[in-house]
Amino acid sequence: MLAPKTFVPRTEWVAGGGRYTRLGKLIGGFSFFVLFVLCATQLFSIATTIVTTIYTTDLQTLLLSFPLSKSTYPTSLTRDILPKPIHSHNDYWRLVPAYTAISYGCISIEADVWEYDGELFIGHDVASLSRNRTFKSLYVDPLREMLDLQNPDTEFTHPPHSHPRFGAGNGEEEEEKEDVEEENGDEDPVGGRNGIWDVDPGQTTHLFVDFKTPGHNTLPVVIAHLEALRTPVNYLTHFNGTHVVHGQVTVHLTGDAPFLSIIANTTYRDYFYDAPLRDLASGRYTPENTIVSSGQFGRDVGSVIWGRGMTEGQKEIVRTQIEEAHRRGIMVRYWDTPGWPVSVRNAVWGVLVQEGVDLLNADDLKAASYLDW
């Protein structure tokens, strides 16, 4: 005998399908929410446009819509950046070396170099060296590129002699032409060329090259790698045998740099020794071989206790050293200044700036750039 068929009540059909009904409602609700947000966003955008149109002046409208092509100019790379007497300590630690310091207005940067087989690698220690981080790629080439941008070759920078600026045949105008050419001569303090800083084209950029490998091997390699800043245009501050001719980049050799080898060339030299600040009394260091002298703050001045600040004795040491250097025509920088606590760091910075330090050593470039310069 056949078993009777089992009858499933209609109510169970509905209960079994309830899951699908809830899922459909969830999807529908989410879709509605997305559409609502999109519509609300569009309505808000329209309302904002209407309000802006009503309340924005013609000048503000111009500022918002001014074409970028008309706002840039050949030397606008560093426009609105004010150069500040800040030294970017261990600059190669920046996410973008050289350029980051320039963006904060630092007029001085530092590169630690390690010489291996004729190449100069950049890094704080051996473990941090890599093939793609070289003195040329991180510093020499970027500086050259920035300087080339600041010295464009255009119809305005090199007008033809028939241009009214020079005249044609008039004796007075010919004399003006000679004056202009003389201004652009090699003996001009800035060589007739712009430095990196658009608002102050006469400001040099200091490049400290810290030798981490033996100086007698490293020096000739550094000299060779600076060639890109010499030719075809010489941007380097140099000693011509009688006096210093100021250029757009001033190179200072420090660390294990060999002083006697540096000053061996007495007729031409486009690099200078970073002399120990406490040894200036020796008389070996003159403005012809040393433009900046550096002192180790912790050793030469002493430790600064949190909450007390620099003592009067420490301030007097700083004052005396800076006055002695300036009397000899040499600039001053202190390294190994306190970095923490911030209150101590800022207090020391304040004293150094007040006493006339020429380059403020800084790791936190943003904080240093915010000082009341």
C-alpha positions in Angstrom: 0.0 0.0 0.0 1.3 3.5 -0.9 2.1 5.8 2.0 -0.1 8.9 2.0 1.6 12.2 0.7 2.8 14.6 3.3 1.1 18.0 3.1 3.1 21.1 3.8 0.9 23.9 5.1 1.1 27.3 3.2 2.3 29.0 6.3 5.5 27.0 6.3 6.2 28.0 2.7 6.1 31.6 3.8 8.3 31.0 6.8 10.9 29.2 4.7 11.2 32.1 2.3 11.3 34.8 4.9 15.1 34.8 4.8 15.1 35.8 1.1 12.5 38.5 1.8 14.6 40.0 4.6 17.7 39.9 2.3 15.8 41.7 -0.4 14.6 44.4 1.9 18.2 44.9 3.2 19.6 45.2 -0.4 16.8 47.6 -1.3 17.3 49.7 1.8 21.1 49.9 1.1 20.5 50.9 -2.5 18.1 53.6 -1.4 20.6 54.9 1.1 23.4 55.1 -1.6 21.1 56.9 -4.0 20.0 59.3 -1.3 23.6 60.1 -0.4 24.5 60.7 -4.1 21.5 62.9 -4.6 22.2 64.9 -1.4 25.8 65.4 -2.5 24.8 66.7 -5.9 22.2 69.1 -4.3 24.8 70.3 -1.8 27.3 70.9 -4.6 24.7 72.9 -6.6 23.8 74.9 -3.6 27.4 75.7 -2.8 28.0 76.8 -6.4 25.0 79.1 -6.2 26.1 80.6 -2.9 29.7 81.0 -4.2 28.4 82.8 -7.3 26.3 85.1 -5.2 28.8 86.0 -2.6 32.2 85.8 -4.4 33.6 89.0 -5.8 35.0 89.3 -9.3 38.5 89.4 -7.8 37.9 86.1 -5.9 36.5 84.5 -9.0 39.6 85.5 -10.9 41.9 84.1 -8.2 40.0 80.8 -8.3 40.0 80.5 -12.1 43.4 82.1 -13.0 45.1 79.7 -15.5 48.2 78.0 -14.1 50.1 78.7 -17.4 50.0 82.4 -16.6 51.0 82.1 -12.9 54.3 80.3 -13.4 57.5 81.9 -14.7 61.0 80.5 -15.4 62.4 81.0 -11.9 59.3 80.2 -9.9 60.7 76.9 -8.5 61.4 78.6 -5.1 59.0 81.5 -5.2 57.6 82.6 -1.9 60.3 80.6 0.0 62.2 82.8 2.3 65.8 81.6 2.8 66.7 81.2 6.4 70.0 80.6 8.2 69.2 77.0 9.0 71.5 74.0 8.5 69.8 70.8 7.5 71.7 68.3 9.7 71.9 64.8 8.4 70.0 66.0 5.4 70.1 62.5 3.7 67.6 61.3 6.3 64.9 63.4 4.7 62.3 61.6 2.6 63.5 63.8 -0.3 67.1 64.9 0.4 68.1 68.5 -0.6 64.7 69.4 -2.0 63.0 69.1 1.5 65.5 71.4 3.0 65.1 73.9 0.2 61.3 73.8 0.6 61.7 75.0 4.3 64.2 77.7 3.3 67.3 76.1 4.6 70.4 77.7 3.1 72.7 74.9 4.3 72.6 71.1 3.8 74.8 68.3 4.9 75.8 65.0 3.1 77.8 62.2 4.7 80.0 60.5 2.0 81.6 57.2 1.9 84.2 56.5 -0.9 84.2 53.0 -2.4 86.0 52.3 -5.7 85.7 55.9 -7.0 82.0 56.3 -6.0 80.6 58.4 -3.2 77.7 56.8 -1.3 75.5 58.7 1.0 74.5 57.4 4.5 75.0 57.8 8.2 76.8 54.5 8.6 77.9 51.5 6.5 74.6 49.6 7.0 72.6 52.4 5.5 74.5 52.6 2.2 73.0 51.5 -1.1 73.9 51.7 -4.8 71.1 54.2 -5.7 72.0 56.8 -3.0 75.1 58.6 -4.3 76.5 62.1 -3.7 75.9 62.9 -7.4 72.3 61.7 -7.6 71.1 63.1 -4.3 73.0 66.4 -4.2 75.2 67.5 -7.1 72.7 66.8 -9.9 69.6 68.2 -8.0 71.6 71.4 -7.1 72.7 71.8 -10.7 69.1 71.2 -12.0 67.7 73.9 -9.6 70.4 76.4 -10.6 69.8 75.8 -14.3 66.1 76.4 -13.7 66.9 79.7 -11.9 69.2 80.8 -14.8 67.1 80.2 -17.9 68.4 80.9 -21.4 65.7 83.0 -23.0 65.3 86.0 -25.3 65.0 88.2 -22.2 68.1 87.0 -20.4 70.2 87.0 -23.6 68.7 89.8 -25.8 70.4 90.5 -29.2 72.8 93.5 -29.3 70.2 95.3 -31.5 67.8 95.2 -28.6 67.0 98.7 -27.1 68.6 97.5 -23.9 71.9 97.8 -25.7 71.2 100.2 -28.5 72.8 100.5 -31.9 75.5 103.1 -32.4 74.7 105.5 -29.6 77.7 106.0 -27.4 75.8 106.2 -24.2 73.9 103.0 -25.0 77.2 101.3 -25.9 78.6 102.3 -22.5 75.4 100.8 -20.9 76.1 97.6 -22.8 79.6 97.5 -21.3 78.3 98.1 -17.8 75.8 95.2 -18.2 78.5 92.9 -19.5 80.8 93.9 -16.6 78.0 93.1 -14.2 77.8 89.6 -15.6 81.5 89.0 -15.4 83.2 86.2 -13.5 84.4 88.5 -10.8 81.0 89.6 -9.8 80.0 88.4 -6.3 77.3 86.1 -7.7 78.9 85.7 -11.1 76.0 87.5 -12.8 73.8 84.5 -12.1 71.0 83.6 -9.8 71.2 81.3 -6.8 68.5 78.9 -5.9 66.4 81.5 -4.1 64.0 83.4 -6.2 63.4 86.1 -3.6 67.1 86.4 -2.9 69.1 85.3 -5.9 72.4 86.5 -4.3 72.1 84.0 -1.4 74.5 81.1 -1.7 73.6 77.6 -0.7 76.1 75.9 1.7 76.9 72.3 1.0 78.7 70.5 3.8 80.4 67.3 2.7 81.2 65.1 5.7 84.0 62.6 5.0 83.3 59.2 6.5 86.2 57.4 4.8 89.9 58.4 4.9 90.4 61.9 3.6 93.4 61.2 1.3 91.3 58.8 -0.7 88.0 60.6 -0.5 89.2 64.2 -1.4 90.1 63.6 -5.0 86.8 61.8 -5.6 84.8 64.6 -4.1 86.7 67.2 -6.2 85.9 65.2 -9.3 82.2 64.8 -8.5 81.8 68.5 -8.1 82.7 69.0 -11.7 79.0 69.2 -12.7 78.8 72.4 -10.7 81.8 73.9 -12.4 81.1 73.3 -16.1 79.8 74.5 -18.4 78.8 77.1 -15.9 80.8 77.6 -12.7 78.3 77.9 -9.8 80.9 77.3 -7.0 82.3 79.8 -4.6 86.1 79.7 -5.2 89.4 81.1 -4.1 91.2 82.5 -7.2 94.7 82.9 -5.6 94.1 86.3 -4.2 90.5 86.5 -2.9 87.3 84.6 -2.6 84.8 84.9 -5.4 81.3 84.1 -4.1 79.1 81.7 -6.1 75.7 80.1 -5.9 77.0 77.0 -4.0 79.6 77.1 -1.3 81.2 73.7 -0.5 82.6 73.0 3.0 84.6 69.8 3.7 84.3 68.4 7.2 84.6 65.1 9.1 87.8 63.3 8.1 88.6 65.9 5.5 92.4 66.6 5.3 93.1 70.3 5.9 96.7 70.3 4.5 95.6 68.6 1.3 92.7 71.0 0.9 94.8 74.1 1.1 97.6 72.7 -1.0 96.3 74.4 -4.2 97.2 78.1 -3.7 96.0 79.4 -7.1 92.5 78.0 -7.4 90.2 76.1 -4.9 86.4 75.8 -4.9 86.0 74.0 -1.6 86.7 75.2 1.9 87.6 73.6 5.3 85.1 73.4 8.1 87.5 74.4 10.9 87.0 73.5 14.6 85.6 76.6 16.2 87.7 76.2 19.4 90.9 76.1 17.4 90.6 79.4 15.5 93.2 81.0 17.8 95.8 78.9 16.1 95.8 81.3 13.2 95.8 78.5 10.6 92.3 79.2 9.5 91.6 82.3 7.4 88.7 83.5 5.2 90.6 82.2 2.2 90.5 78.5 3.4 87.6 78.6 5.9 84.3 80.3 5.4 82.4 78.4 8.2 83.8 77.0 11.5 81.9 74.5 13.5 81.8 73.7 17.2 80.5 70.6 19.0 78.0 72.1 21.4 78.1 69.4 24.1 82.0 69.5 24.2 82.7 73.2 23.7 79.7 74.7 25.6 78.5 71.9 27.9 75.2 70.1 28.7 72.0 72.0 29.3 69.9 70.8 32.2 66.1 70.5 31.6 64.2 73.3 33.4 67.3 75.4 34.0 68.4 76.4 30.5 71.8 77.6 29.5 73.8 79.1 32.3 75.3 82.6 32.1 78.8 80.9 31.8 77.6 78.9 28.8 76.1 81.9 27.1 79.4 83.8 27.6 81.3 80.9 26.0 79.0 81.0 22.9 79.3 84.8 22.8 83.1 84.8 23.0 83.5 82.1 20.3 81.1 83.8 17.9 82.7 87.2 18.4 86.2 85.7 17.8 85.1 84.0 14.6 83.4 87.0 13.2 86.4 89.1 14.0 88.4 86.8 11.8 85.7 87.0 9.0 84.5 83.4 9.6 80.9 82.2 10.1 79.8 80.0 12.9 77.8 76.8 13.3 77.2 74.6 16.3 76.4 70.9 15.9 75.4 68.4 18.6 72.9 70.9 20.0 70.2 69.4 22.3 67.3 67.8 20.4 65.2 66.8 23.3 63.3 67.9 25.4 61.9 70.3 22.9 61.8 73.1 25.5 65.6 72.7 26.0 66.2 72.6 22.3 64.1 75.7 21.7 65.9 77.6 24.5 69.3 76.8 23.1 68.2 77.8 19.6 67.0 81.1 21.0 70.3 81.8 22.7 72.3 80.9 19.6 70.2 83.1 17.3 70.4 86.0 19.7 74.2 85.7 20.0 74.6 85.8 16.2 75.2 82.2 15.1 75.3 82.1 11.3 73.9 78.7 10.6 71.4 77.1 13.1 71.9 73.3 13.2 68.5 71.6 13.0 67.0 68.1 12.6 63.4 69.3 12.9 63.4 71.7 9.9 59.7 72.6 10.3 60.2 73.7 13.9 63.3 75.7 13.0 61.6 77.4 10.0 58.8 78.6 12.4 61.2 80.5 14.5 60.8 84.3 14.6 63.4 85.0 12.0 
